[in-house]
Amino acid sequence: MTSDGTVWFVGAGPGAADLLTLRAARVIAEADIVIWAASLVHADVLDHARPGAEIVDSSQLPIEGVLPLYRRAAEQGLRVARIHSGDPALWGAVQEQLDLCRALDLAVEIVPGVSSFTAVAAIIGRELTVPEVAQSVILTRLEGGKTPMPPGERVRDFARHGTTMALFLSAARSGQVQAELLAGGYPDDTPAVVAYQATWPDELVVRCTVGTLEATVKQHRLWKHTLFLVGPALAAEGTRSHLYHPGHFHTFRRAEPAARAELRRQAGARTGGTATPGHTP
């Protein structure tokens, strides 16, 4: 028999309470119990909780300390909003909680949130996927920490792609991060960004290079709540996507013949022959 209780796993975004989604604000307002981690989530998100809601700070609780709340929700048909920093899909320890909730026959729903890597891109005013420069974004963390990395997932191996990379949970070992990025093939002058507490009142966002990343982190004495962005797209200018080019066509727009011919010429020059531009941006 399925319980009438519900657990929402809510992405709180990078910090600023006004970056919550409308859905996140709604389910927090509807919750009987709001679980949040004071060490990771800004207190302003609790402004969305209704008067009388039970507020639980999970920052000092293992999962065994949260489990009784889920059991009570199952027994009493309560609604729980479990707030996670950023997006629950990334390093949120959500899967183990989903398994527990389903074992209790609780209804579960994940409410996505803004990730810190997209928030930092917005702060610095950059696109992370610039045409002909970088069309992929690698999200990872430095190996060798508390949580083992699977075989084949190493920063230097990812660095060999030369594309945009976002490194989480790695600031305490910035020297090793820098060494791995360089060993993987990023040039010393590759643009980088060090972002601490992005969108919080005390945020610090500093531009540097891969070669000065360690010195930048140590200068500002950072070791937690810090994200690194790395890659040539952080400084690239002057490239253009096909999406809004007059020579590009799709279901809702026809291409201008002269502009279409120019795109074909450019594509042929790049490939050494005749090529037809695709429909992707």
Secondary structure, 3 states (H helix, E strand, C coil): CCCCCEEEEEECECCCHHHCCHHHHHHHHHCCEEEECCCCCCHHHHHHCCCCCEEEECCCCCHHHHHHHHHHHHHHCCEEEEEECECCCCCCCCHHHHHHHHHCCCEEEEECCCCHHHHHHHHHCCCCCCCCCCCCEEEEECCCCCCCCCCCCCHHHHHCCCCEEEEECCHHHHHHHHHHHHHHCCCCCCEEEEEECCCCCCCEEEEEEHHHHHHHHHHCCCCCCEEEEECHHHCCCCCCCCCCCCCCCECCECCCHHHHHHHHHHHHHHHCCCCCCCCCC
